[in-house]
């Protein structure tokens, strides 16, 4: 088990460039299965979850060639469908949540798609109903082996239809879109997710020859085509990492510039941080966060009531940044209610912050009230464990702001979503050491 040792309480300084978006990478990598032609993808983050998916594609028979750091070509010309029913695939697939998005492309192109119940973060129930109901609507037959938690869908030819999704699931929408692009006829998907990364997937598929309209809205129309070709695609910067660096700058009262953030794809993220009193300056396509020597003050609503920050489907605030918002609030001036609607176990990491001296009232599994210290009382370093990717980096930010030494065990959870995070933090002046 990996461990980070952090000496906190230091101000940081410098520039940092966000990695490619993890959530987009998992989608577009699965899409390479839709064509036998070569697909080139750049700005792929070098992180555990993405590397697992690349290895899984390679084991399926996809020819993978690394061109440079973050740049690969993929050619799914000789896919070994029999590998889907092997014990090796069952082990590989269940180790990665994103593996579920292999099913749509496999079903569309080869008429069958199998997947073990995927793993990932332990943040609460993450059901797969939306994915499989979508495939069934397209004409697939569904089966589930309860004994070994193995899902399967099969169809001789998918047929387009109208469907209203029961939830605006990002991975569910991506999976159904990838299945529908090769279906016969027209598919309309209402209550579709419309995150920038889903938009990126649709644009990539269109460059491969798909016919998708309504991109960026919650109503997608897809005219099925006979086949797709190759393309070149560049992944957006990771908005979750951008939000993490904003939180780092605020908590350590540091001056940091975040480079090449793709401002136009950040939605409400900058203004949500501003509601906590954090100053963000747009400089071209960069974000500049100045030092906050006098701290930052949480805004109240216009009637004076306490601010609530909650997650919602895009263009609402992403749930992946709520843990960062919660940590920032521990040193703000004022109070805020954090409402995590989507996952019932995601706020349980707050007990570690309470151990560090934070004033947090966990109201229930979905809500926490944070009373800020206004930097009059520093958090203190403790020994703790990272429960999932986003909570892990939030605890890391707390440790970098804390007085004394912190130990964060299970650092592999952080490495699943953040590329070389210790090296990049050291470049800003952080004292962080990776130990086994």
ABEGO torsion letter per residue (X at the ends): XBBBBBBBGBBBBEBBBBBBBAAAAAAAAAAAAABABBBBBBGBBBBAAAAAAAAAAAAAGBBBBBABBGBBBBBBABBBAAAAABAAAAAAAAABAAAAAAAAAAAAAAGBBBBBBBBEBBAEBBBAAAAAAAAAAAGBBBBBBAAAGBBBBBBABBBBBBBBBABBBAAAAAAAAAAAAABBEBBBBBGBBABAAAAAAAAAAAAAGBBBBGBGBABBBBBBBABBBBBBBBBBBBAAAAAAAAAAAAAAGBBBBBBGAGAAAAEAAAAAAAAAGBBBBBBEABBBBBBBAAEBBBBBBAAGBBBBBBBBBOABBBAAAAAAAAAAAAABBEBBBBBBAABAAAAAAAAAAAAAGBBBBBABAABBBBBBAGGABBBBBBBBBBABAAAAAAAAAAAAABBEBBBBBGAAAAAAABBGAAAAAAAAGBBBBBBX
